[in-house]
Amino acid sequence: QVRLVESGGGLVQAGGSLRLSCAASERIFSGSIFGINAMSWYRQAPGKQRELVAQITSGDDTNYADSVKGRFTISRDNAKNTVYLQMNSLKPEDTAVYYCNARIGLRATLVWGQGTQVTVSS
């Protein structure tokens, strides 16, 4: 069972930056049909549904929510089995618990991390 561990959350003032990390317990984007083929960051604010923030695939394609385009960047370090989310120009509305997600194998099984809190003060 793949395990994901997020880190890097915290309290930051509006306009500031944070970098979130998601470390996987096995190789990411190995090319195996049974392995991790996409990783994503989601977030959930109080009283709101969980929403996709950014995704990166084995082909290095990236996808972003409109609300974070131009401010957030998702990247990966295969050697460290880690995916990052660089968040710049943070706004109070970015406040949420951020979750890492991995899509695995042909059945697209989803595995979630435990989440990390990001709080942006105005």
Contacts in CASP RR format, 6 or more apart in sequence:
PFRMAT RR
TARGET T0000
AUTHOR 0000-0000-0000
METHOD contacts of the structure
MODEL  1
QVRLVESGGGLVQAGGSLRLSCAASERIFSGSIFGINAMSWYRQAPGKQR
ELVAQITSGDDTNYADSVKGRFTISRDNAKNTVYLQMNSLKPEDTAVYYC
NARIGLRATLVWGQGTQVTVSS
1 111 0 8 1.000
2 24 0 8 1.000
2 25 0 8 1.000
2 26 0 8 1.000
2 36 0 8 1.000
2 102 0 8 1.000
2 104 0 8 1.000
2 111 0 8 1.000
3 24 0 8 1.000
3 25 0 8 1.000
3 111 0 8 1.000
3 113 0 8 1.000
4 22 0 8 1.000
4 23 0 8 1.000
4 24 0 8 1.000
4 25 0 8 1.000
4 100 0 8 1.000
4 101 0 8 1.000
4 102 0 8 1.000
4 111 0 8 1.000
4 112 0 8 1.000
4 113 0 8 1.000
5 22 0 8 1.000
5 23 0 8 1.000
5 113 0 8 1.000
5 114 0 8 1.000
6 20 0 8 1.000
6 21 0 8 1.000
6 22 0 8 1.000
6 98 0 8 1.000
6 99 0 8 1.000
6 100 0 8 1.000
6 113 0 8 1.000
6 114 0 8 1.000
6 115 0 8 1.000
6 116 0 8 1.000
7 20 0 8 1.000
7 21 0 8 1.000
7 23 0 8 1.000
7 116 0 8 1.000
8 18 0 8 1.000
8 19 0 8 1.000
8 20 0 8 1.000
8 21 0 8 1.000
8 116 0 8 1.000
9 18 0 8 1.000
9 20 0 8 1.000
9 98 0 8 1.000
9 116 0 8 1.000
9 117 0 8 1.000
9 118 0 8 1.000
10 18 0 8 1.000
10 116 0 8 1.000
10 117 0 8 1.000
10 118 0 8 1.000
10 119 0 8 1.000
11 119 0 8 1.000
11 120 0 8 1.000
11 121 0 8 1.000
12 18 0 8 1.000
12 90 0 8 1.000
12 118 0 8 1.000
12 119 0 8 1.000
12 120 0 8 1.000
12 121 0 8 1.000
13 120 0 8 1.000
13 121 0 8 1.000
14 90 0 8 1.000
14 91 0 8 1.000
14 92 0 8 1.000
14 120 0 8 1.000
14 121 0 8 1.000
14 122 0 8 1.000
15 88 0 8 1.000
15 89 0 8 1.000
15 90 0 8 1.000
15 91 0 8 1.000
15 120 0 8 1.000
16 88 0 8 1.000
16 89 0 8 1.000
16 90 0 8 1.000
16 120 0 8 1.000
17 86 0 8 1.000
17 87 0 8 1.000
17 88 0 8 1.000
17 89 0 8 1.000
17 90 0 8 1.000
18 87 0 8 1.000
18 90 0 8 1.000
18 118 0 8 1.000
19 84 0 8 1.000
19 85 0 8 1.000
19 86 0 8 1.000
19 87 0 8 1.000
20 41 0 8 1.000
20 84 0 8 1.000
20 85 0 8 1.000
20 87 0 8 1.000
20 98 0 8 1.000
20 100 0 8 1.000
20 116 0 8 1.000
20 118 0 8 1.000
21 82 0 8 1.000
21 83 0 8 1.000
21 84 0 8 1.000
22 39 0 8 1.000
22 41 0 8 1.000
22 82 0 8 1.000
22 83 0 8 1.000
22 84 0 8 1.000
22 85 0 8 1.000
22 100 0 8 1.000
22 113 0 8 1.000
23 80 0 8 1.000
23 81 0 8 1.000
23 82 0 8 1.000
24 36 0 8 1.000
24 39 0 8 1.000
24 81 0 8 1.000
24 82 0 8 1.000
24 83 0 8 1.000
24 102 0 8 1.000
25 81 0 8 1.000
26 35 0 8 1.000
26 36 0 8 1.000
26 81 0 8 1.000
27 35 0 8 1.000
27 36 0 8 1.000
27 78 0 8 1.000
27 81 0 8 1.000
28 36 0 8 1.000
28 39 0 8 1.000
28 76 0 8 1.000
28 78 0 8 1.000
28 81 0 8 1.000
28 82 0 8 1.000
28 83 0 8 1.000
28 102 0 8 1.000
29 36 0 8 1.000
29 37 0 8 1.000
29 58 0 8 1.000
29 59 0 8 1.000
29 76 0 8 1.000
29 78 0 8 1.000
30 36 0 8 1.000
31 37 0 8 1.000
31 58 0 8 1.000
33 105 0 8 1.000
33 106 0 8 1.000
34 104 0 8 1.000
34 105 0 8 1.000
34 106 0 8 1.000
35 104 0 8 1.000
35 105 0 8 1.000
36 58 0 8 1.000
36 102 0 8 1.000
36 103 0 8 1.000
36 104 0 8 1.000
36 105 0 8 1.000
37 57 0 8 1.000
37 58 0 8 1.000
37 103 0 8 1.000
37 104 0 8 1.000
37 105 0 8 1.000
38 55 0 8 1.000
38 56 0 8 1.000
38 57 0 8 1.000
38 58 0 8 1.000
38 102 0 8 1.000
38 103 0 8 1.000
39 55 0 8 1.000
39 56 0 8 1.000
39 76 0 8 1.000
39 83 0 8 1.000
39 100 0 8 1.000
39 101 0 8 1.000
39 102 0 8 1.000
39 103 0 8 1.000
40 52 0 8 1.000
40 53 0 8 1.000
40 54 0 8 1.000
40 55 0 8 1.000
40 56 0 8 1.000
40 100 0 8 1.000
40 101 0 8 1.000
40 102 0 8 1.000
40 103 0 8 1.000
41 52 0 8 1.000
41 53 0 8 1.000
41 54 0 8 1.000
41 55 0 8 1.000
41 74 0 8 1.000
41 83 0 8 1.000
41 85 0 8 1.000
41 98 0 8 1.000
41 99 0 8 1.000
41 100 0 8 1.000
41 101 0 8 1.000
42 50 0 8 1.000
42 51 0 8 1.000
42 52 0 8 1.000
42 53 0 8 1.000
42 98 0 8 1.000
42 99 0 8 1.000
42 101 0 8 1.000
43 50 0 8 1.000
43 51 0 8 1.000
43 53 0 8 1.000
43 94 0 8 1.000
43 96 0 8 1.000
43 97 0 8 1.000
43 98 0 8 1.000
43 99 0 8 1.000
43 118 0 8 1.000
44 50 0 8 1.000
44 51 0 8 1.000
44 96 0 8 1.000
44 97 0 8 1.000
44 99 0 8 1.000
45 93 0 8 1.000
45 95 0 8 1.000
45 96 0 8 1.000
45 97 0 8 1.000
48 96 0 8 1.000
50 99 0 8 1.000
51 65 0 8 1.000
52 63 0 8 1.000
52 65 0 8 1.000
53 64 0 8 1.000
53 65 0 8 1.000
53 68 0 8 1.000
53 72 0 8 1.000
53 85 0 8 1.000
53 98 0 8 1.000
54 62 0 8 1.000
54 63 0 8 1.000
54 64 0 8 1.000
54 65 0 8 1.000
54 68 0 8 1.000
54 72 0 8 1.000
54 73 0 8 1.000
54 74 0 8 1.000
54 85 0 8 1.000
55 62 0 8 1.000
55 63 0 8 1.000
55 74 0 8 1.000
56 62 0 8 1.000
56 74 0 8 1.000
56 75 0 8 1.000
56 76 0 8 1.000
56 83 0 8 1.000
62 74 0 8 1.000
64 70 0 8 1.000
64 72 0 8 1.000
64 74 0 8 1.000
67 93 0 8 1.000
68 87 0 8 1.000
68 94 0 8 1.000
71 87 0 8 1.000
71 88 0 8 1.000
71 89 0 8 1.000
71 90 0 8 1.000
72 85 0 8 1.000
72 86 0 8 1.000
72 87 0 8 1.000
72 88 0 8 1.000
73 85 0 8 1.000
73 86 0 8 1.000
73 88 0 8 1.000
74 83 0 8 1.000
74 84 0 8 1.000
74 85 0 8 1.000
74 86 0 8 1.000
75 83 0 8 1.000
75 84 0 8 1.000
75 86 0 8 1.000
76 82 0 8 1.000
76 83 0 8 1.000
76 84 0 8 1.000
77 83 0 8 1.000
77 84 0 8 1.000
83 100 0 8 1.000
85 98 0 8 1.000
87 94 0 8 1.000
87 118 0 8 1.000
90 118 0 8 1.000
90 120 0 8 1.000
91 120 0 8 1.000
92 120 0 8 1.000
92 121 0 8 1.000
92 122 0 8 1.000
93 120 0 8 1.000
94 118 0 8 1.000
94 120 0 8 1.000
95 118 0 8 1.000
95 119 0 8 1.000
95 120 0 8 1.000
96 117 0 8 1.000
96 118 0 8 1.000
97 115 0 8 1.000
97 116 0 8 1.000
97 117 0 8 1.000
97 118 0 8 1.000
98 115 0 8 1.000
98 116 0 8 1.000
98 117 0 8 1.000
98 118 0 8 1.000
99 112 0 8 1.000
99 113 0 8 1.000
99 114 0 8 1.000
99 115 0 8 1.000
100 112 0 8 1.000
100 113 0 8 1.000
100 115 0 8 1.000
101 110 0 8 1.000
101 111 0 8 1.000
101 112 0 8 1.000
101 113 0 8 1.000
102 110 0 8 1.000
102 111 0 8 1.000
103 109 0 8 1.000
103 110 0 8 1.000
104 110 0 8 1.000
104 111 0 8 1.000
END
